[in-house]
Amino acid sequence: MKKVFIVLFGGLLFSNINAQNNEWEDPTIYERNKFQGHVDFIAYENDQQARVDDFSESPYFLSLNGTWKFDLVNTPAERPTDFYEVDLDDSKWSDIKVPSNWELEGFG
């Protein structure tokens, strides 16, 4: 009986270790697609603009605020893998306001 228990326990332990095939469930992966640490700053055309320190007045500043397309899927396997393509058909996607929280916009 003791041998059967050890074999069953070992098999259960081994199956749990091998069942972890998704990278988002793997605790050893924690830096995929992560930017290096950096200091936020922005360039200005001249000293006067820099002294005023209004990012929106710099020609090198681009606000991402506005309306964005949003597609919430139930599983990672359902995500669009070609989302970065210029000719992606996002006509069935919803609109979301940025900045915002997608849960406050009615998703999730």
MARBA-3410 file (N, C-alpha, C, O; in Angstrom, 1 decimal):
108
0.8,-1.2,0.0,0.0,0.0,0.0,0.9,1.3,0.0,0.6,2.3,-0.7 ~ 2.0,1.2,0.8,2.9,2.3,0.8,3.5,2.6,-0.5,3.6,3.8,-0.9 ~ 3.8,1.6,-1.3,4.4,1.8,-2.6,3.4,2.4,-3.6,3.8,3.2,-4.4 ~ 2.2,2.0,-3.5,1.1,2.5,-4.3,1.0,4.0,-4.1,0.8,4.8,-5.0 ~ 0.9,4.4,-2.8,0.8,5.8,-2.4,1.9,6.6,-3.0,1.7,7.7,-3.5
3.1,6.1,-2.8,4.3,6.8,-3.3,4.3,7.0,-4.8,4.6,8.1,-5.3 ~ 3.9,5.9,-5.5,3.8,6.0,-7.0,2.7,7.0,-7.4,3.0,7.8,-8.3 ~ 1.6,6.9,-6.8,0.5,7.9,-7.1,0.9,9.3,-6.8,0.6,10.2,-7.6 ~ 1.5,9.5,-5.7,1.9,10.9,-5.3,2.9,11.4,-6.2,2.9,12.6,-6.7 ~ 3.9,10.6,-6.6,5.0,11.0,-7.5,4.4,11.3,-8.9,4.8,12.3,-9.5
3.4,10.5,-9.4,2.8,10.7,-10.6,2.0,12.0,-10.6,2.0,12.8,-11.6 ~ 1.3,12.3,-9.6,0.5,13.5,-9.4,1.5,14.7,-9.4,1.2,15.7,-10.1 ~ 2.5,14.6,-8.7,3.5,15.7,-8.6,4.1,16.0,-10.0,4.2,17.1,-10.4 ~ 4.5,14.9,-10.7,5.1,15.1,-12.0,4.2,15.6,-13.0,4.5,16.4,-13.8 ~ 2.9,15.2,-12.9,1.9,15.7,-13.9,1.6,17.2,-13.7,1.4,17.9,-14.7
1.7,17.7,-12.5,1.5,19.1,-12.2,2.6,19.9,-12.7,2.4,21.0,-13.2 ~ 3.8,19.4,-12.6,5.0,20.1,-13.1,5.0,20.2,-14.6,5.2,21.3,-15.1 ~ 4.6,19.2,-15.3,4.6,19.2,-16.7,3.3,19.9,-17.3,3.3,20.2,-18.5 ~ 2.3,20.1,-16.5,1.1,20.7,-17.0,1.2,22.2,-17.2,0.4,22.8,-17.8 ~ 2.3,22.8,-16.8,2.5,24.2,-16.9,3.2,24.6,-18.2,4.4,24.8,-18.2
2.4,24.6,-19.2,2.9,24.9,-20.6,2.8,26.4,-21.0,3.4,26.8,-22.0 ~ 1.9,27.1,-20.3,1.7,28.5,-20.7,2.7,29.4,-20.1,2.9,29.3,-18.8 ~ 3.3,30.3,-20.8,4.3,31.2,-20.3,3.8,32.1,-19.2,4.5,32.5,-18.3 ~ 2.5,32.5,-19.3,1.9,33.4,-18.3,1.7,32.7,-17.0,1.4,33.4,-16.0 ~ 1.8,31.4,-17.0,1.7,30.6,-15.7,3.0,30.2,-15.2,3.1,29.5,-14.1
4.1,30.5,-15.8,5.4,30.1,-15.4,6.1,31.2,-14.6,6.4,32.2,-15.1 ~ 6.3,30.9,-13.3,6.8,32.0,-12.4,8.3,32.3,-12.7,8.8,33.3,-12.2 ~ 9.0,31.5,-13.6,10.3,31.8,-13.9,10.4,32.9,-15.0,11.5,33.4,-15.3 ~ 9.3,33.1,-15.7,9.3,34.1,-16.8,8.7,35.4,-16.2,7.4,35.4,-15.9 ~ 9.4,36.4,-16.0,8.9,37.7,-15.4,9.4,38.9,-16.1,9.1,40.0,-15.7
10.1,38.8,-17.2,10.6,40.0,-17.9,10.4,39.9,-19.4,11.2,40.5,-20.1 ~ 9.5,39.3,-19.8,9.3,39.2,-21.3,8.7,40.6,-21.8,7.7,41.1,-21.2 ~ 9.2,41.1,-22.8,8.8,42.4,-23.4,8.8,43.5,-22.4,7.9,44.4,-22.4 ~ 9.8,43.6,-21.6,9.9,44.6,-20.5,10.9,45.6,-20.9,12.0,45.3,-21.3 ~ 10.6,46.9,-20.8,11.5,48.0,-21.1,12.5,48.1,-19.9,12.2,47.8,-18.8
13.7,48.5,-20.3,14.7,48.8,-19.2,14.2,50.0,-18.5,13.5,50.9,-19.0 ~ 14.7,50.2,-17.2,14.3,51.4,-16.5,14.9,52.6,-17.1,16.0,52.6,-17.8 ~ 14.2,53.7,-17.0,14.6,54.9,-17.7,14.0,56.1,-17.0,13.1,56.0,-16.1 ~ 14.5,57.3,-17.3,14.1,58.6,-16.7,13.2,59.2,-17.8,13.6,59.4,-18.9 ~ 12.0,59.6,-17.4,11.1,60.3,-18.3,11.6,61.8,-18.5,11.7,62.5,-17.5
11.7,62.2,-19.7,12.1,63.6,-20.0,11.6,63.9,-21.4,11.3,62.9,-22.2 ~ 11.6,65.1,-21.8,11.2,65.5,-23.1,12.0,66.6,-23.6,12.5,67.5,-22.8 ~ 12.3,66.6,-24.9,13.1,67.6,-25.5,12.2,68.8,-25.9,11.1,68.6,-26.3 ~ 12.8,70.0,-25.9,12.1,71.2,-26.3,13.0,71.8,-27.4,14.2,71.5,-27.6 ~ 12.4,72.7,-28.2,13.1,73.4,-29.3,14.0,74.4,-28.8,15.1,74.7,-29.4
13.7,75.0,-27.6,14.6,76.1,-27.1,14.5,76.2,-25.6,13.7,75.5,-25.0 ~ 15.3,77.1,-25.0,15.4,77.2,-23.6,14.0,77.7,-23.0,13.6,77.3,-21.9 ~ 13.4,78.6,-23.7,12.2,79.2,-23.2,11.1,78.2,-23.0,10.4,78.1,-22.0 ~ 10.9,77.3,-24.0,9.9,76.2,-23.9,10.3,75.3,-22.7,9.4,74.8,-22.0 ~ 11.6,75.0,-22.6,12.0,74.1,-21.5,11.7,74.7,-20.1,11.3,74.0,-19.2
11.8,76.0,-20.0,11.6,76.7,-18.7,10.1,76.6,-18.4,9.7,76.5,-17.2 ~ 9.2,76.7,-19.4,7.8,76.7,-19.1,7.4,75.2,-18.8,6.5,75.0,-18.0 ~ 8.1,74.3,-19.4,7.9,72.8,-19.1,6.5,72.4,-19.3,5.9,71.7,-18.5 ~ 6.0,72.7,-20.5,4.7,72.2,-20.9,4.9,71.2,-22.0,5.1,71.6,-23.1 ~ 4.8,69.9,-21.6,5.0,68.9,-22.6,4.2,69.0,-23.9,4.7,68.8,-25.0
2.9,69.5,-23.8,2.1,69.5,-24.9,2.5,70.6,-25.9,2.1,70.5,-27.1 ~ 3.4,71.5,-25.5,3.9,72.5,-26.5,5.1,72.1,-27.2,5.6,72.8,-28.1 ~ 5.7,71.0,-26.8,6.9,70.5,-27.5,6.5,69.8,-28.8,5.6,69.0,-28.8 ~ 7.3,70.0,-29.9,7.0,69.3,-31.1,7.3,67.8,-31.1,7.0,67.0,-32.0 ~ 8.0,67.4,-30.0,8.4,66.0,-29.8,7.5,65.2,-28.9,7.8,64.1,-28.6
6.4,65.8,-28.5,5.4,65.2,-27.6,4.2,64.7,-28.4,3.7,65.5,-29.3 ~ 3.8,63.5,-28.2,2.6,63.0,-28.9,1.7,62.4,-27.8,2.0,61.5,-27.1 ~ 0.5,63.0,-27.6,-0.5,62.5,-26.6,-1.2,61.3,-27.2,-1.5,61.3,-28.4 ~ -1.3,60.3,-26.4,-2.0,59.1,-26.8,-3.5,59.1,-26.3,-4.2,58.2,-26.5 ~ -3.9,60.2,-25.8,-5.3,60.4,-25.3,-6.2,60.4,-26.5,-5.9,60.9,-27.6
-7.4,59.8,-26.4,-8.4,59.8,-27.5,-9.2,58.5,-27.5,-9.3,57.9,-26.4 ~ -9.7,58.2,-28.6,-10.5,57.0,-28.7,-9.6,55.9,-29.4,-9.1,56.1,-30.5 ~ -9.6,54.7,-28.8,-8.8,53.6,-29.3,-9.7,52.4,-29.6,-10.8,52.3,-29.0 ~ -9.3,51.6,-30.4,-10.0,50.3,-30.7,-9.7,49.3,-29.6,-8.5,49.3,-29.1 ~ -10.6,48.5,-29.1,-10.4,47.6,-28.0,-11.1,46.3,-28.3,-12.2,46.2,-28.8
-10.4,45.2,-28.1,-10.9,43.8,-28.3,-10.6,43.0,-27.1,-9.4,42.6,-26.9 ~ -11.6,42.6,-26.3,-11.4,41.8,-25.2,-11.8,40.3,-25.5,-12.8,40.1,-26.1 ~ -10.9,39.4,-25.3,-11.1,38.0,-25.6,-11.1,37.2,-24.3,-10.6,37.6,-23.3 ~ -11.7,36.0,-24.4,-11.9,35.2,-23.2,-10.6,34.4,-22.8,-10.4,34.2,-21.6 ~ -9.8,34.0,-23.8,-8.6,33.3,-23.5,-7.5,33.9,-24.4,-7.7,34.5,-25.4
-6.2,33.8,-24.0,-5.1,34.3,-24.8,-5.0,33.6,-26.1,-4.5,34.3,-27.1 ~ -5.5,32.4,-26.3,-5.5,31.8,-27.6,-6.4,32.5,-28.6,-6.2,32.3,-29.8 ~ -7.4,33.2,-28.1,-8.3,33.9,-29.0,-7.8,35.3,-29.4,-8.5,36.0,-30.3 ~ -6.7,35.7,-28.9,-6.2,37.1,-29.2,-5.8,37.2,-30.7,-5.4,36.2,-31.3 ~ -5.9,38.3,-31.3,-5.5,38.5,-32.7,-3.9,38.5,-32.7,-3.3,39.3,-31.9
-3.4,37.7,-33.5,-1.9,37.6,-33.5,-1.3,38.6,-34.5,-0.1,38.9,-34.5 ~ -2.2,39.2,-35.3,-1.7,40.2,-36.3,-2.2,41.6,-36.0,-2.4,42.4,-36.9 ~ -2.3,41.9,-34.7,-2.9,43.2,-34.3,-2.1,44.4,-34.8,-2.6,45.5,-34.8 ~ -0.8,44.2,-35.0,0.1,45.2,-35.4,0.1,45.6,-36.9,0.7,46.6,-37.3 ~ -0.6,44.8,-37.7,-0.7,45.0,-39.1,-1.5,46.2,-39.4,-2.5,46.5,-38.8
-1.0,47.0,-40.4,-1.7,48.2,-40.8,-3.1,48.0,-41.3,-4.0,48.8,-41.1 ~ -3.2,46.9,-42.1,-4.5,46.6,-42.7,-5.4,45.7,-41.9,-6.3,45.0,-42.4 ~ -5.2,45.6,-40.6,-6.0,44.8,-39.7,-7.5,45.2,-39.7,-7.7,46.4,-39.6 ~ -8.4,44.3,-39.8,-9.8,44.6,-39.8,-10.3,44.7,-38.4,-10.5,43.7,-37.8 ~ -10.4,45.9,-37.8,-10.8,46.1,-36.5,-12.3,46.6,-36.4,-12.7,47.2,-35.4
-13.0,46.4,-37.5,-14.4,47.0,-37.6,-15.3,46.4,-36.5,-16.3,47.0,-36.1 ~ -15.0,45.1,-36.0,-15.9,44.5,-35.0,-15.4,44.8,-33.6,-16.0,44.4,-32.6 ~ -14.3,45.6,-33.5,-13.8,45.9,-32.2,-14.6,47.1,-31.6,-15.2,47.8,-32.3 ~ -14.5,47.2,-30.3,-15.2,48.3,-29.6,-14.3,49.5,-29.5,-13.1,49.4,-29.7 ~ -14.9,50.6,-29.2,-14.1,51.8,-28.9,-14.0,52.0,-27.4,-14.9,51.7,-26.6
-12.8,52.5,-27.0,-12.5,52.8,-25.6,-11.8,54.1,-25.5,-11.0,54.5,-26.3 ~ -12.2,54.9,-24.4,-11.5,56.2,-24.2,-10.2,56.0,-23.5,-10.1,55.2,-22.6 ~ -9.2,56.7,-23.9,-7.9,56.7,-23.3,-7.6,58.1,-22.9,-7.7,59.0,-23.7 ~ -7.1,58.4,-21.7,-6.9,57.4,-20.6,-8.2,57.0,-19.9,-9.1,57.8,-19.8 ~ -8.2,55.8,-19.5,-9.3,55.2,-18.8,-8.9,53.8,-18.3,-7.7,53.4,-18.4
-9.9,53.1,-17.8,-9.7,51.8,-17.3,-10.7,50.9,-18.1,-11.9,51.3,-18.1 ~ -10.3,49.9,-18.7,-11.2,49.1,-19.6,-12.4,48.6,-18.8,-13.5,48.3,-19.4 ~ -12.2,48.3,-17.5,-13.3,47.8,-16.7,-14.4,48.9,-16.5,-15.6,48.7,-16.5 ~ -13.9,50.2,-16.3,-14.8,51.3,-16.2,-15.5,51.6,-17.5,-16.6,52.3,-17.5 ~ -15.0,51.2,-18.6,-15.6,51.4,-19.9,-16.6,50.3,-20.3,-17.1,50.2,-21.4
-16.8,49.4,-19.3,-17.8,48.3,-19.5,-17.3,47.0,-19.9,-18.1,46.1,-20.3 ~ -16.0,46.7,-19.8,-15.5,45.4,-20.2,-15.0,44.7,-18.9,-14.4,45.4,-18.0 ~ -15.1,43.4,-18.8,-14.6,42.6,-17.7,-15.5,42.7,-16.6,-15.3,42.1,-15.5
END
